[in-house]
């Protein structure tokens, strides 16, 4: 069990700056995120899009902002648990026991939810029956490409993941690539490679088609696709792979006994605490009168939640407000002073 | 103020007045019309404000930017008349627009 003064759920900009604030005031923290990388929406949704409303930063991209926030955490030793989703938060006397889907557990007096709009999950096929085959013959990511060898695979999507896997799997499998329009949004080089393989007969391409149904018996056997003109085609498929990007889902957070307002968590504006003592929500996921979904608001909320954590993590000490410009304590923690 | 009609999958029709300059997405969110999630808040980054535009309106709307079509690849059951409602800016020309909200956003 990992013991920490505060556990942060979500490694987006708000989670990162909250980690900074906790460490600055002398508290330890660990961070869990469902994505395989740090940065949250900034890195997943708009790494290249410029942001113009971060105070004192006239212009930066989602990726630059993330890198700067990571740099700001350099003086501190913070453990990140990526690729993990928090499943369970349970009360244990004065603390919380937190479990992830990989089995990592934490014991902490403070849980800070900086989860944006929830965790990123793959978008799935709209055909309901695909659920029966999920993780058997229907997949939304590839963990072991060997299982496709010598098989017929239907790949859906028009982005880099769909194209990369179509190119890769065409070496050892029969690949049918299906996309809803003629244009592909993947990198030009990959699109060209795919088109060459189509010409060579190594990939069968179906554009303007979408999946309408699946057939099988325990294992997938065939899929039906339909185009805009309502023409249907039945194609053999041992596997179907869908690459439609990621979507944010509130997920297990909905089951932790927190007061919710639509997809957000209600908090007070002093500690950013939820209706549960020691559980806070900051950033896009929290709601209170006047809430603005801006990164700068998340920074403010995280700074205040961090101070609130101090009380529960150090019940016998008094928190003293200090400035980084003058405080020897803070400068020591920042590695600027012996 | 222009009137926008949102048909929800439960076969209900919601006609509301939406101020010029707001988006069709914002019109739905501000009037608590269900089925438009708008997770990214209008940044054309999530495809959860997807709507089907009534056929006779589709060609009267401003054309899609490239990014919108890319995002629609990810939408739940996109069709020929699919649009992202965050990219439709309300103006007097859009008075009377009818959009159908899909059964799901993802």
HADDOCK unambig.tbl for C-alpha pairs under 7 A between the chains (distance, minus, plus):
assign (segid A and resid 45 and name CA) (segid B and resid 45 and name CA) 5.82 0.50 0.50
assign (segid A and resid 117 and name CA) (segid B and resid 39 and name CA) 6.59 0.50 0.50
assign (segid A and resid 123 and name CA) (segid B and resid 106 and name CA) 6.31 0.50 0.50
assign (segid A and resid 126 and name CA) (segid B and resid 76 and name CA) 6.39 0.50 0.50
assign (segid A and resid 126 and name CA) (segid B and resid 77 and name CA) 6.55 0.50 0.50
assign (segid A and resid 185 and name CA) (segid B and resid 70 and name CA) 6.17 0.50 0.50
assign (segid A and resid 244 and name CA) (segid B and resid 73 and name CA) 6.91 0.50 0.50
assign (segid A and resid 244 and name CA) (segid B and resid 74 and name CA) 4.76 0.50 0.50
assign (segid A and resid 245 and name CA) (segid B and resid 74 and name CA) 6.32 0.50 0.50
